Amino acid sequence: MREDFRSLPKARRNRQECLFDCQGNQTHDDTDVPDKSEPMTADHKSQTKRFTREEAHKALPLVTSIVRDIVELNSDLEDRRERLGELRVSRKGPRQRPETDPYEEEFRQMEHDLASDDGRLQAYRNELLELGIELRDPRKGAVEFPTTGVSRLTWRLGDADIQEVSATSA
């Protein structure tokens, strides 16, 4: 049964919409999708899909949505880790005991939020892996579509189309 898109977070809503055409008919089967919160196993990776250029192009709207979320969340996580590290360093010196430090609770919450968002980032990466697509650079949003041939199909967030790279120029 189709979920109401208005009740879903924006990123999830965009990916959910990719599963349906404009008449509301399901275009992809999402019933066999493993739990996205768990890292992919060797069994999943050994069954990697091989793409033709046309298949990769058809997957691009869904891939774009997932990769956009990865790039945005990855950038946010890097910024927050850097700020948290700077705050921790600036607070060194004669430290108060954690139970009397008024900011310790806030630091713990920030660390908890980072860990939670790390889990979200891993779930996004797993979404790509479930599609058979390999994330090459989470900062630039670069992915590779495995092929059966000697060339590679690559794409990066912001690119208009999939690039075919021959094995000799790699």
Secondary structure, 3 states (H helix, E strand, C coil): CCCCHHHCCHHHHHHHHHCECCCCCECCCCCCCCCCCCCCCHHHHHCCCCCCHHHHHHHHHHHHHHHHHHHHHHHHHHHHHHHHHHHHHHCCCCCCCCCCCCCHHHHHHHHHHHHHHHHHHHHHHHHHHHHCCEEEECCCCEEEECCCCCCEEEEECCCCCCEEECHHHC
